[in-house]
Amino acid sequence: MTRTDIQFVDLKSQYQLLKGSIDGRIQRVLDHGQYIMGPEVRELEERLESYTGAKHCITVASGTEALLISLMALGIGPGDEVITTPFTFVATAEVIALVGATPVFVDIEADTCNIDASLVEGAISSRTKAIMPVSLYGQPPDMDEIKLIAGQNGNIPVIEDAAQSFGAQYKGKKSCNLSNIGCTSFFPSKPLGCYGDGGAILTSNDVLAQAMREIRVHGQEKRYHHTRVGVGGRMDTLQCAIVLAKLEAFDWEIEQRLAAGERYLELLKAAAASAVVAPVVRGDRNCVWGQFTVQTDDRAALLDSLKAAGIPTAVHYPVPLHRQIAYQDSCRIAGSLAVSETVAERVVSLPMHPYLDASIQAAIVGAATGASLA
Ligand SMILES: Cc1ncc(COP(=O)(O)O)c(C=O)c1O
């Protein structure tokens, strides 16, 4: 039977729940009319500082802009290298290329799909100016191991690309506050999203925070006085207002995401004989399931079965970045990237959002595995 009621991400149900607050917040901005750098911008930054525990939050125009501004604030440019994973959304490497530096790719762990921390040290060169791990699918990688290596090799700055993991925890600390800099995205489908583009940088370093605030507004120290090259990178007041309204339900939504993830894992365990491999979460951290991504040997067959049942899917990501035309000749490959290449052929993301109910999840896993679970 084909179902038409299954959403990959359900923003309509979220709006129904939060309609009063979202509409009220938008109306307040329309009433005061400060669409650029209005009071909601700082209000949101303060809320995110206390949520993550980081000293400074700088809201910016997108997650991509958060990463770009971070590299600019660190003064990274031509001749420099930044170590990262090839198994991520393109923005992670794109910003490295945009500042004129070279992305250096190291392989991932087959089960979590996160950067393999044990391979990072071997990729360090005299040109390494930052390490940029990604908290893929909503789960932080082994940040302590990465920070230890960074510390032992001349205190290399570590930037967490937390675009998919806002709200996640690693050893009791919040994602975005796990290293020198954390960057997140408020793209609508992210765990904390706005109604357009938006993002934030979190850091406890006063000097970097000041540089980031200036770079965000064309490198100006005060109006029309430009002390460094910057970008037009502010987040709109209206988008900040929407995130503020969504924060009211965020803790509850994270609980729902964690519960939905657990249900998926149990359902997949119950269908143990199937060829669908469940994602793995390490015991010292959680995953807020920015994506719920399974693996299989026969992706075409799995995508076909889910499509036939009316279940929306996505592939995050089909081509690792060192195989992309834009990067294949301008990156440095540190060791084998065989795991990234294999995983890129195996992954399928299933619907995931806080409003997913148990019966729909049983139908999804049933369609994926052929098991009768309802
Ligand atoms: C891992 C990762 N990094 C960076 C970004 C870029 O964020 P944005 O779309 O807000 O620019 C995304 C967004 O999908 C992402 O998933």
The ligand as an ORCA input file, in Angstrom:
! r2SCAN-3c Opt
* xyz 0 1
  C      27.505     19.335      7.592
  C      26.992     20.633      7.052
  N      27.816     21.705      7.017
  C      27.404     22.904      6.571
  C      26.119     23.099      6.123
  C      25.726     24.427      5.575
  O      24.661     25.024      6.253
  P      23.725     26.071      5.484
  O      22.872     25.307      4.537
  O      22.962     26.718      6.582
  O      24.611     27.020      4.777
  C      25.212     22.020      6.147
  C      23.832     22.196      5.668
  O      23.203     21.308      5.145
  C      25.660     20.755      6.613
  O      24.839     19.703      6.662
*
